[in-house]
Amino acid sequence: MSFQQGLSGLNASAASLNVIGNNVANVATVGFKRADAHFSDLYAASLGIGSGSQIGIGVTVSAIQQQFTQGNLTTTNNPLDLALNGPGYFRMSHEGAITYTRNGQFHLDKEGYVINDKNLRLTGYPVAENGDISPTNPVEIQLSASQIPPRATSDPLAGDISAAINLDALDSVPLVTTFDPTNTQSYNFSTALNVFDTLGVMHNLSTYYVRTATPGTWDIYATLDGVLSADAAPGGRSLVFDTSGILTSVVPAPAAGDPLFSIPMPEWDLTDGATTPWSPGSIDYTDTTQFGNDSTVDRLIQGGYAAGSLVGVGVSSDGILQGRYSNSQSRNLGQVVLANFSDPNGLLNLGNNEWSETSTSGPPLLGAPGTGTRAVIQSATVEDSNVDLTKELVDMISAQRNYQANAQTIKTQDQVMQTLVNLR
């Protein structure tokens, strides 16, 4: 019997060494999860023998259990390196086959798909036409290299031009009474702003402010690329302030539904192929004042932009991939989806840092990062192996001693048997 006991001990110790050796070998494998060998004792089933009289017949490996504890996080220079800080798995696709991984070392292939080193494609939620994330069935994430179209300053989606200006109440009426944009003596203050036509071509919109003889009233003139508007008549566009320097009205009065202090800009003839005649829209002068300080611009913004090419990608903690474009715009490109399982130890280990679901693991529970118990994502970061090398080396010494001790029981039993054989 001792031969069988010792042999089972040798097998168990060898299995333990194999597990430890595999852990040590993967100490630098991104996303690797260490494993432990679990053992159970063996008894021969026999009728009529009380439990107090039973002698075990050895040991067996009952399970090899992976430990899905969090690994340390290490920063990298690749924004598509993604680390999971918490429970969950990336969902990968290859020709319809779905696997799961903790290794977030991703990059782009020639078609714009986000892939890992084994050419498996990362999956996530797509983007709807309005730019919002559509939490439907996950799809393979593909980043489009197409330019985003321009948006004209006059587009309703761009909104009105917003201006917050202070006009110096101490200014006097200009000496030159006929406005001329090339003569600084014919106006008190001017501003400049880049605007975009329907082709995304940039133009310079300059506005000029002229103090009038009427108290609290300033006339506005405008040029586009230095060309004065055709309807630039005195009093055609004006700001009116009260004795406290607060804007009370504008000329012309805004149309119904427009902001209270918005003034439409004139139209200009364009020669670049864009819509013509064209106006950049209205300027909303809310928060414009006439105080006794120097004339200055506090806010002057517009919502148009030129066409843009993709120049970079970032990933937020909730897994949203956002593209950065050459026109300073950003767009959602997709959202990484994560999977959780009721029993992670029920997953089938496929190698290459991949697992697949089984009936034991249960079906994947899909959701966005940071929802429920799912991990948050850290971009430009990878999750290191959770192998503790010091512990593994200590466990290796213990397994070696166990192996030696079991070998010794076989040697001792052999000596006893030899003594019996030598009896005469």
C-alpha positions as CSV (number, residue, x, y, z in Angstrom):
1,M,0.0,0.0,0.0
2,S,2.9,2.4,0.8
3,F,4.1,2.2,-2.7
4,Q,0.7,3.5,-4.0
5,Q,0.6,6.2,-1.3
6,G,4.1,7.4,-2.1
7,L,3.4,7.3,-5.8
8,S,0.3,9.4,-5.5
9,G,2.3,11.9,-3.4
10,L,4.9,12.1,-6.1
11,N,2.3,12.7,-8.7
12,A,0.6,15.4,-6.6
13,S,3.9,17.1,-5.8
14,A,4.8,17.0,-9.5
15,A,1.4,18.6,-10.4
16,S,2.0,21.3,-7.8
17,L,5.5,22.0,-9.2
18,N,3.9,22.2,-12.7
19,V,1.4,24.8,-11.5
20,I,4.1,26.8,-9.7
21,G,6.4,26.6,-12.7
22,N,3.6,27.9,-15.0
23,N,2.9,30.8,-12.6
24,V,6.6,31.7,-12.6
25,A,6.9,31.4,-16.3
26,N,4.0,33.9,-16.7
27,V,5.2,36.4,-14.1
28,A,5.6,39.0,-16.9
29,T,2.5,38.0,-18.9
30,V,0.0,40.9,-19.1
31,G,-3.4,40.0,-17.6
32,F,-2.2,36.5,-16.5
33,K,-4.0,35.0,-13.4
34,R,-2.0,32.7,-11.2
35,A,-3.4,29.3,-10.3
36,D,-3.2,27.0,-7.2
37,A,-3.3,23.3,-7.1
38,H,-5.9,21.9,-4.7
39,F,-5.5,18.4,-3.2
40,S,-7.8,15.8,-1.5
41,D,-7.0,12.6,0.3
42,L,-8.0,9.1,-1.1
43,Y,-9.6,6.2,0.8
44,A,-10.4,2.8,-0.4
45,A,-14.2,2.1,-0.2
46,S,-14.7,-1.2,1.8
47,L,-17.8,-2.6,3.5
48,G,-17.7,-3.4,7.1
49,I,-14.6,-1.2,7.9
50,G,-15.2,1.5,10.5
51,S,-13.9,5.0,9.8
52,G,-11.5,4.7,12.7
53,S,-9.8,1.7,11.1
54,Q,-9.4,3.2,7.6
55,I,-6.0,4.0,6.3
56,G,-5.8,6.4,3.4
57,I,-4.3,5.3,0.1
58,G,-2.8,8.6,-0.9
59,V,-3.6,12.0,-2.4
60,T,-5.1,13.3,-5.6
61,V,-5.3,16.7,-7.4
62,S,-8.9,17.8,-6.9
63,A,-8.7,21.0,-8.9
64,I,-6.5,23.6,-10.5
65,Q,-8.1,26.9,-9.5
66,Q,-7.1,30.3,-11.1
67,Q,-7.1,33.3,-8.8
68,F,-8.8,36.2,-10.4
69,T,-7.3,38.9,-8.1
70,Q,-6.3,42.3,-9.3
71,G,-2.9,42.7,-10.8
72,N,-0.7,45.8,-10.5
73,L,-1.2,48.5,-13.2
74,T,1.7,49.8,-15.3
75,T,1.5,52.9,-17.5
76,T,2.5,52.8,-21.2
77,N,2.7,55.2,-24.1
78,N,-0.1,53.6,-26.1
79,P,-3.6,55.1,-25.5
80,L,-5.1,51.9,-26.7
81,D,-3.5,49.9,-23.9
82,L,-6.4,49.3,-21.6
83,A,-6.3,48.0,-18.0
84,L,-9.3,46.8,-16.0
85,N,-9.3,48.0,-12.5
86,G,-11.9,45.7,-11.0
87,P,-13.9,42.6,-12.1
88,G,-14.7,42.0,-15.7
89,Y,-13.3,40.8,-19.1
90,F,-12.9,42.3,-22.5
91,R,-15.1,40.7,-25.1
92,M,-13.2,39.6,-28.2
93,S,-14.4,38.4,-31.5
94,H,-12.8,36.3,-34.3
95,E,-15.0,35.3,-37.2
96,G,-18.0,35.1,-34.9
97,A,-16.2,33.1,-32.1
98,I,-16.4,35.0,-28.8
99,T,-13.7,34.8,-26.2
100,Y,-12.8,36.9,-23.1
101,T,-9.5,38.3,-21.8
102,R,-8.0,40.5,-19.2
103,N,-5.1,41.4,-21.5
104,G,-5.7,44.9,-22.8
105,Q,-2.8,45.4,-25.2
106,F,-4.7,46.7,-28.2
107,H,-3.8,48.5,-31.4
108,L,-5.4,49.2,-34.8
109,D,-5.2,47.1,-37.9
110,K,-5.2,48.4,-41.5
111,E,-9.0,48.4,-41.5
112,G,-9.3,50.5,-38.3
113,Y,-10.4,47.6,-36.1
114,V,-9.1,47.6,-32.5
115,I,-7.3,44.2,-32.2
116,N,-4.9,42.4,-29.9
117,D,-1.7,40.6,-30.7
118,K,-3.7,37.5,-31.9
119,N,-5.8,39.7,-34.3
120,L,-8.9,39.2,-32.2
121,R,-11.2,42.2,-32.5
122,L,-12.4,44.2,-29.4
123,T,-16.2,44.5,-29.2
124,G,-18.3,47.2,-27.8
125,Y,-21.4,49.4,-28.3
126,P,-21.7,51.3,-31.6
127,V,-22.4,55.1,-32.1
128,A,-25.8,56.3,-33.2
129,E,-26.2,58.9,-35.9
130,N,-26.5,61.7,-33.4
131,G,-23.1,60.7,-31.9
132,D,-24.5,59.1,-28.7
133,I,-23.6,55.6,-27.6
134,S,-26.2,53.0,-28.6
135,P,-26.2,50.2,-26.0
136,T,-27.4,47.5,-28.3
137,N,-25.8,44.2,-29.3
138,P,-22.0,44.6,-29.1
139,V,-20.2,44.9,-32.5
140,E,-16.5,44.9,-33.5
141,I,-15.1,48.3,-32.8
142,Q,-13.8,50.0,-35.9
143,L,-12.4,53.5,-36.1
144,S,-13.2,55.4,-39.3
145,A,-10.4,57.3,-40.9
146,S,-12.9,59.5,-42.8
147,Q,-12.8,63.2,-42.3
148,I,-15.7,64.7,-40.3
149,P,-17.7,67.2,-42.5
150,P,-17.5,70.9,-41.7
151,R,-20.1,72.9,-39.9
152,A,-20.9,76.4,-41.1
153,T,-21.1,79.1,-38.5
154,S,-24.6,79.8,-39.9
155,D,-25.7,76.2,-39.2
156,P,-28.5,76.1,-36.6
157,L,-26.6,73.4,-34.8
158,A,-23.7,75.9,-34.4
159,G,-25.9,78.3,-32.6
160,D,-25.5,82.1,-32.6
161,I,-22.2,83.8,-32.3
162,S,-21.8,84.7,-28.6
163,A,-20.2,88.1,-27.7
164,A,-19.7,89.6,-24.3
165,I,-18.0,93.0,-24.7
166,N,-17.5,96.1,-22.6
167,L,-17.6,99.4,-24.5
168,D,-15.9,102.2,-22.8
169,A,-18.5,104.7,-21.5
170,L,-15.8,107.4,-21.5
171,D,-15.3,107.2,-25.3
172,S,-16.4,110.2,-27.3
173,V,-17.9,110.3,-30.8
174,P,-15.2,109.6,-33.5
175,L,-13.8,112.6,-35.2
176,V,-14.4,111.0,-38.6
177,T,-18.1,110.8,-39.1
178,T,-18.1,108.5,-42.1
179,F,-17.3,104.9,-41.1
180,D,-14.2,103.5,-42.9
181,P,-12.8,100.1,-41.7
182,T,-9.3,101.2,-42.8
183,N,-9.4,104.5,-40.8
184,T,-9.1,103.9,-37.0
185,Q,-10.4,107.5,-36.5
186,S,-13.8,106.5,-37.7
187,Y,-14.7,103.9,-35.0
188,N,-14.0,103.4,-31.3
189,F,-13.4,99.6,-31.0
190,S,-13.2,96.5,-33.1
191,T,-13.2,92.7,-32.7
192,A,-12.2,89.9,-35.1
193,L,-13.4,86.3,-35.2
194,N,-12.9,83.4,-37.6
195,V,-16.1,82.0,-39.1
196,F,-16.7,79.1,-41.5
197,D,-18.9,78.9,-44.6
198,T,-20.8,75.9,-45.9
199,L,-17.6,74.3,-47.3
200,G,-15.7,74.8,-44.0
201,V,-13.6,77.6,-45.6
202,M,-12.5,80.0,-42.9
203,H,-13.3,83.7,-43.2
204,N,-12.4,86.7,-40.9
205,L,-15.5,88.4,-39.5
206,S,-14.6,91.9,-38.0
207,T,-17.1,94.0,-36.1
208,Y,-16.7,97.7,-35.4
209,Y,-18.3,99.7,-32.7
210,V,-19.0,103.5,-33.2
211,R,-20.1,105.8,-30.3
212,T,-23.1,107.9,-31.5
213,A,-24.3,111.3,-30.4
214,T,-27.3,109.6,-28.9
215,P,-26.4,108.7,-25.2
216,G,-25.9,105.0,-24.7
217,T,-26.2,104.1,-28.4
218,W,-23.4,102.4,-30.4
219,D,-23.6,101.6,-34.1
220,I,-22.2,98.3,-35.4
221,Y,-20.5,97.7,-38.7
222,A,-19.1,94.4,-40.1
223,T,-16.6,93.2,-42.7
224,L,-15.9,89.8,-44.0
225,D,-12.3,89.3,-45.1
226,G,-12.0,93.1,-45.2
227,V,-15.1,93.6,-47.4
228,L,-17.7,96.0,-45.9
229,S,-21.3,94.7,-46.0
230,A,-23.5,96.2,-48.6
231,D,-26.1,97.3,-46.0
232,A,-23.7,99.1,-43.7
233,A,-25.8,102.2,-43.1
234,P,-25.5,104.2,-39.9
235,G,-28.0,103.0,-37.3
236,G,-28.7,99.8,-39.2
237,R,-27.3,97.8,-36.4
238,S,-27.1,99.2,-32.9
239,L,-26.7,98.5,-29.2
240,V,-28.6,100.6,-26.7
241,F,-27.6,100.8,-23.0
242,D,-29.2,102.5,-20.0
243,T,-27.6,104.9,-17.6
244,S,-26.2,102.0,-15.6
245,G,-24.4,100.6,-18.6
246,I,-26.7,97.6,-19.0
247,L,-27.8,96.5,-22.5
248,T,-31.5,97.2,-22.8
249,S,-32.2,96.7,-26.5
250,V,-30.7,96.1,-30.0
251,V,-31.5,97.3,-33.5
252,P,-33.0,95.6,-35.4
253,A,-35.2,94.0,-32.8
254,P,-34.7,90.2,-32.7
255,A,-37.2,87.9,-34.4
256,A,-39.6,85.8,-32.3
257,G,-37.8,83.0,-30.7
258,D,-34.4,84.5,-31.1
259,P,-32.3,85.6,-28.0
260,L,-33.3,89.0,-26.7
261,F,-30.1,90.7,-27.7
262,S,-29.2,89.0,-31.0
263,I,-28.4,91.0,-34.1
264,P,-28.4,89.3,-37.6
265,M,-25.2,89.9,-39.6
266,P,-25.4,90.9,-43.3
267,E,-24.8,88.7,-46.3
268,W,-21.7,88.6,-48.5
269,D,-21.0,87.2,-51.9
270,L,-18.6,84.2,-51.8
271,T,-16.5,83.0,-54.6
272,D,-15.2,79.7,-53.2
273,G,-18.2,77.6,-54.3
274,A,-20.0,77.7,-50.9
275,T,-23.6,78.9,-50.6
276,T,-23.8,82.5,-51.7
277,P,-24.8,85.1,-50.7
278,W,-23.9,84.0,-47.2
279,S,-24.3,85.3,-43.7
280,P,-22.5,83.9,-40.6
281,G,-25.8,84.2,-38.7
282,S,-26.6,86.4,-35.7
283,I,-24.4,87.7,-32.8
284,D,-25.9,87.4,-29.4
285,Y,-24.8,90.3,-27.3
286,T,-26.1,89.1,-24.0
287,D,-23.8,90.2,-21.1
288,T,-22.4,93.1,-23.2
289,T,-22.0,96.3,-21.1
290,Q,-21.1,100.0,-21.3
291,F,-19.0,100.7,-18.2
292,G,-16.3,103.3,-17.6
293,N,-13.5,100.9,-18.3
294,D,-11.4,100.2,-21.4
295,S,-13.2,98.5,-24.2
296,T,-12.5,94.8,-24.1
297,V,-13.7,91.4,-25.2
298,D,-14.7,89.0,-22.5
299,R,-16.3,86.3,-24.7
300,L,-16.4,85.9,-28.5
301,I,-17.1,82.4,-29.7
302,Q,-18.8,80.6,-32.6
303,G,-19.8,77.0,-33.2
304,G,-18.6,76.5,-36.8
305,Y,-15.5,74.5,-37.8
306,A,-13.7,73.2,-40.9
307,A,-13.5,69.5,-42.0
308,G,-11.2,67.5,-39.8
309,S,-9.0,64.4,-39.9
310,L,-8.6,61.9,-37.1
311,V,-5.3,62.7,-35.3
312,G,-5.7,60.7,-32.0
313,V,-7.9,58.5,-29.9
314,G,-8.5,58.5,-26.2
315,V,-10.4,56.1,-23.9
316,S,-12.3,57.3,-20.8
317,S,-12.8,55.4,-17.6
318,D,-16.3,54.3,-18.8
319,G,-14.8,52.8,-21.9
320,I,-15.9,55.4,-24.5
321,L,-13.4,55.8,-27.4
322,Q,-13.3,59.4,-28.4
323,G,-11.6,60.6,-31.6
324,R,-9.6,63.9,-31.6
325,Y,-9.7,65.7,-35.0
326,S,-7.4,68.2,-36.6
327,N,-10.2,70.9,-36.4
328,S,-10.1,70.7,-32.6
329,Q,-13.3,68.7,-32.5
330,S,-14.0,65.3,-30.8
331,R,-16.4,62.5,-31.6
332,N,-17.5,59.3,-29.9
333,L,-16.3,56.3,-31.8
334,G,-17.7,53.5,-29.7
335,Q,-17.7,52.1,-26.2
336,V,-15.9,49.1,-24.8
337,V,-18.2,46.5,-23.4
338,L,-17.2,44.3,-20.4
339,A,-18.4,40.9,-19.4
340,N,-18.8,39.4,-15.9
341,F,-19.5,35.8,-15.0
342,S,-21.3,34.3,-12.0
343,D,-18.4,31.7,-11.6
344,P,-15.2,32.9,-13.2
345,N,-13.5,29.6,-12.2
346,G,-15.9,27.9,-14.5
347,L,-14.4,29.6,-17.6
348,L,-12.4,27.4,-20.0
349,N,-8.8,28.5,-20.3
350,L,-7.9,28.6,-24.0
351,G,-4.4,29.9,-23.6
352,N,-3.2,33.2,-25.1
353,N,-4.8,35.0,-22.1
354,E,-8.2,33.9,-23.4
355,W,-11.2,32.2,-21.8
356,S,-14.5,31.0,-23.1
357,E,-17.8,30.6,-21.3
358,T,-19.0,27.2,-20.2
359,S,-22.2,25.9,-18.5
360,T,-20.3,26.1,-15.2
361,S,-19.3,29.8,-15.6
362,G,-22.8,30.8,-16.6
363,P,-23.6,33.2,-19.5
364,P,-21.8,36.5,-19.8
365,L,-23.3,39.5,-18.1
366,L,-22.6,42.4,-20.5
367,G,-22.5,46.1,-19.6
368,A,-20.5,49.3,-19.8
369,P,-17.4,49.8,-17.7
370,G,-18.1,51.2,-14.3
371,T,-21.7,49.9,-14.2
372,G,-22.7,47.4,-11.6
373,T,-19.7,45.6,-10.3
374,R,-17.7,45.9,-13.6
375,A,-14.3,47.4,-13.6
376,V,-13.4,50.9,-14.7
377,I,-10.9,51.3,-17.6
378,Q,-7.5,53.0,-17.4
379,S,-6.1,54.1,-20.8
380,A,-2.4,53.9,-21.6
381,T,-2.1,51.3,-18.8
382,V,-1.8,47.5,-18.7
383,E,-2.6,45.1,-15.9
384,D,0.4,43.1,-14.8
385,S,0.3,39.4,-13.9
386,N,-0.9,38.8,-10.4
387,V,1.9,36.3,-9.7
388,D,3.8,37.0,-6.5
389,L,7.3,35.7,-7.4
390,T,8.4,35.5,-3.7
391,K,5.4,33.4,-2.7
392,E,5.9,31.1,-5.7
393,L,9.5,30.5,-4.9
394,V,8.6,29.6,-1.3
395,D,5.8,27.3,-2.5
396,M,8.3,25.7,-4.9
397,I,10.6,24.8,-2.0
398,S,7.7,23.3,-0.1
399,A,6.6,21.3,-3.1
400,Q,10.2,20.1,-3.6
401,R,10.3,18.9,0.0
402,N,7.0,17.1,-0.4
403,Y,8.4,15.4,-3.4
404,Q,11.5,14.3,-1.6
405,A,9.5,13.0,1.4
406,N,7.2,11.0,-0.7
407,A,10.2,9.5,-2.6
408,Q,11.6,8.6,0.8
409,T,8.4,6.6,1.8
410,I,8.9,4.5,-1.4
411,K,12.5,4.0,-0.6
412,T,11.7,2.9,3.0
413,Q,9.0,0.5,1.8
414,D,11.5,-0.9,-0.7
415,Q,14.0,-1.6,2.1
416,V,11.3,-3.3,4.2
417,M,10.3,-5.5,1.3
418,Q,14.0,-6.4,0.7
419,T,14.4,-7.4,4.3
420,L,11.4,-9.7,4.0
421,V,12.7,-11.3,0.8
422,N,16.0,-12.0,2.4
423,L,14.5,-14.0,5.4
424,R,15.2,-17.7,5.2
